[in-house]
Amino acid sequence: MFFPDASLTTIILLMLPALINLWAIWHAMAHRFDLEKEKMLWILLAIFLPILGGLIYLLFGLRRSKPMY
C-alpha cells in the first residue's frame, strides 16, 4: 500500500478527485448534448485536466446535458 499509516478518511479524500472525473466521463457518455462535438469536448476535458475538468463539468456540463431517451 502506498500510505500504510493513512486513515480511511485520508484515502477517501485522496480518491475523491479521481471519482469526480470518472463520474463526469460516465455522465457525459450516458447523456446527449446539442452537438456531438460538445460531448467529446467534455470527455476530453475530464481526461486531460483531471481535477479541474471534472469540477468544470459539475458546474457547467450538467446543465447542458439531456437524458439519452
C-alpha positions as CSV (number, residue, x, y, z in Angstrom):
1,M,0.0,0.0,0.0
2,F,1.2,3.5,-0.8
3,F,0.1,5.0,2.5
4,P,0.5,2.4,5.3
5,D,-0.3,4.9,8.1
6,A,-3.2,6.7,6.3
7,S,-6.7,6.6,7.8
8,L,-9.8,5.7,5.8
9,T,-10.7,9.4,5.6
10,T,-7.4,10.3,4.1
11,I,-7.7,7.6,1.5
12,I,-11.2,8.7,0.5
13,L,-10.1,12.3,0.3
14,L,-7.2,11.3,-2.0
15,M,-9.5,9.3,-4.2
16,L,-12.3,12.0,-4.5
17,P,-10.8,13.9,-7.4
18,A,-10.5,10.7,-9.4
19,L,-14.0,9.6,-8.6
20,I,-15.4,13.0,-9.7
21,N,-13.6,12.7,-13.0
22,L,-14.7,9.1,-13.6
23,W,-18.3,10.2,-12.8
24,A,-18.1,13.2,-15.2
25,I,-16.8,11.0,-18.0
26,W,-19.5,8.4,-17.4
27,H,-22.3,11.1,-17.2
28,A,-21.2,12.7,-20.4
29,M,-21.1,9.4,-22.2
30,A,-24.6,8.4,-20.9
31,H,-26.3,11.7,-21.8
32,R,-26.7,13.7,-25.0
33,F,-25.7,17.2,-25.9
34,D,-26.9,19.6,-28.6
35,L,-23.7,18.9,-30.5
36,E,-21.7,15.7,-30.7
37,K,-18.5,17.8,-30.6
38,E,-19.6,19.2,-27.2
39,K,-19.9,15.8,-25.8
40,M,-16.4,14.9,-26.9
41,L,-15.1,18.2,-25.5
42,W,-16.5,17.4,-22.1
43,I,-15.0,13.9,-22.1
44,L,-11.6,15.2,-23.2
45,L,-11.7,18.0,-20.7
46,A,-12.2,15.5,-17.9
47,I,-9.5,13.2,-19.2
48,F,-6.7,15.8,-19.8
49,L,-7.5,18.2,-17.0
50,P,-8.2,15.7,-14.2
51,I,-9.3,17.7,-11.2
52,L,-10.3,20.9,-13.0
53,G,-12.1,19.1,-15.8
54,G,-14.4,17.2,-13.5
55,L,-15.2,20.3,-11.5
56,I,-15.9,22.4,-14.6
57,Y,-18.3,19.6,-15.8
58,L,-20.1,19.6,-12.5
59,L,-20.6,23.4,-12.7
60,F,-21.4,23.8,-16.4
61,G,-21.8,20.5,-18.1
62,L,-24.7,19.1,-16.1
63,R,-27.0,21.9,-17.1
64,R,-26.2,21.3,-20.8
65,S,-26.8,17.6,-20.9
66,K,-30.1,15.9,-21.6
67,P,-31.1,12.3,-21.0
68,M,-30.4,9.8,-23.8
69,Y,-34.1,8.7,-24.2
